[in-house]
Amino acid sequence: MSRLLLSATLGAAVLGVAALALTDSAPAYDIPSILPITAAHAQGQRPRLDVTGPTAARVDFPTRVPVVYTVVVGETEAFGRLIEGPDLDGLKPDTTYYFRVQGVAADGTIYLGETRSFRTDPEAVPAPS
């Protein structure tokens, strides 16, 4: 009889992506807990995003639990880019982006944030000389 098995690396867990397989010979793994990102927030603070220019933004995510986090971002809710660290750069000016903060703790617990959006600043128009 086949068992449902989960095979995931830490990177795949952070991405929220796991490879599932039905097999009799692969080792079994415990499926980690998946919690809302609010469970890791420091004193009720949620991830904060500040637009820092026409092509950049920065995510601040204070936590009460040690969490390695990443940000997925894109021009649609399908995202498209995975950013490790707080700085989102290489964005298009005057464009709406969607993002989600997600992370994993040392015990394997996965934390997933809600999808939110922001708009980058328009490019500055040079003053006429």
Buried (B, 14 or more C-beta within 10 A) or exposed (E): EEEEBBBBEEEBBBBBEBEEEEEEEEEEEEBBEEBEBEBBBEEEEBBEBEBBBBBBBBBEBEBEBEBBBBBBBBBEEEBEBBBEEBEBEEBEEEBEBBBBBBBBBEEBBBBBBEEEEBEBBEEEEEEEE
